[in-house]
Amino acid sequence: MLKKENNNVSVLGKRNYILLSIGFILVVIGYILMSGGKSPDPKIFSEELFTTTRITVAPVLVLLGFAIDVFALVLKPKEE
């Protein structure tokens, strides 16, 4: 009889998955921070759109999250 080998080889390691989840969480937080700021009356302009959080912090978080995700995919997993 031939013996079947169980080759459960994962392409990514535990560290890669942790970095992917951190990057994903940062992207989600960035998009949540960008949302909102609408005026209750559509005819009235709201200055709340142009806060530092929506203009600077949120896009930086989204870009940082995407950069971490790319780094996690390129990072070579540790040999066990």
NORSUL-V755645 format. One line per field, one symbol per residue. phi: phi as a letter, one per 30 degrees, with the letter a starting at -180 (. if undefined). psi: psi as a letter, one per 40 degrees, with the letter a starting at -180 (. if undefined). burial: I if it has 9 or more other C-alpha atoms within 8 Angstrom, else O. A space follows every 10 residues. Layout:
BEGIN
phi: ???
psi: ???
burial: ???
END
This chain:
BEGIN
phi: .dcdcccccc dccddddddd dddddddddd dddddiiddd cddcdcdddc dddddcdddd dddddddddd dddddddddc
psi: ihhhhhgghh diaddddddd dddddddddd ddddiaeiid heehhheedf iddddddddd dddddddddd ddddhhiih.
burial: OOOOOOOOOO OIIOOIIOII OIIIIIIIII IOIIOOOOOO OOOOOOOOIO OOIIIOIIII IIIIIIIIIO OIIOOOIOOO
END
